[in-house]
Amino acid sequence: MKSQGIVRNIDELGRIVIPKEYRTQLGIANSDPVEMIMEGERVILTKYRSVCHFCGETDSLIDYRNKKICQKCASEISKSII
């Protein structure tokens, strides 16, 4: 099966432009972090989402000692300290 995607050239600094249509569909704005994952010979780009350092939850994150943690883990930490 032949790919029908958009073809872009990589510039001399190794950069590639993500088409505006893709950025709009994914909700990616200028300066947003993007995560790159290699799977075999493919590079997958996704909008980066912070996750809890302990459990991987993505909602209700707070900063704790320069780590993102969720409210549930924060509660468990506070209980274990007492």
C-alpha positions in Angstrom: 0.0 0.0 0.0 1.4 3.4 -1.0 1.3 6.3 1.5 -0.9 9.2 0.5 0.4 11.7 3.2 2.0 15.1 2.8 5.7 15.0 1.9 8.0 17.6 3.4 11.8 18.1 3.1 14.0 18.3 6.2 16.1 21.5 6.2 19.8 21.7 6.9 19.2 22.0 10.7 17.1 18.8 10.7 13.7 20.6 11.0 10.5 19.8 9.3 7.3 21.8 9.2 4.1 20.2 10.4 1.3 21.3 8.1 -1.1 23.8 9.6 -4.1 21.5 8.9 -2.5 18.8 11.1 -1.6 21.2 13.9 -5.1 22.6 13.9 -6.7 19.2 14.0 -4.5 18.1 16.9 -4.9 21.4 18.8 -1.1 22.1 18.6 -0.3 25.8 18.9 3.1 27.6 18.3 5.5 26.7 21.1 3.5 23.7 22.3 5.6 20.6 23.2 5.4 17.7 20.8 6.4 14.1 21.7 8.3 12.0 19.2 8.2 8.2 19.4 10.1 5.7 17.2 8.3 2.6 16.2 10.4 0.5 13.9 11.2 2.7 10.9 8.4 5.2 11.8 8.5 8.4 13.8 5.2 9.3 15.5 4.5 12.8 16.6 1.9 13.5 19.2 0.8 16.6 21.2 2.7 16.2 24.5 0.5 15.8 27.5 2.0 15.8 31.0 1.3 12.7 33.1 1.6 11.9 36.8 5.1 10.8 37.6 3.8 7.9 39.7 0.6 6.6 38.0 0.4 8.1 34.5 -2.8 10.0 35.2 -3.3 13.1 32.9 -6.0 15.1 34.9 -5.6 17.5 37.8 -1.8 17.6 37.8 0.2 19.7 40.3 3.9 20.3 40.6 5.7 18.5 43.4 9.5 18.9 43.7 9.7 19.6 39.9 7.6 16.5 39.1 4.0 16.4 37.9 1.7 14.4 40.1 -2.0 13.9 40.3 -4.3 14.8 43.2 -4.7 11.2 44.2 -1.0 10.5 44.4 -0.4 13.8 46.2 -3.0 12.8 48.8 -1.3 9.4 49.2 2.1 11.1 49.7 0.7 13.5 52.3 -0.9 10.5 54.2 2.4 8.6 54.2 4.3 11.6 55.6 2.1 12.0 58.6 
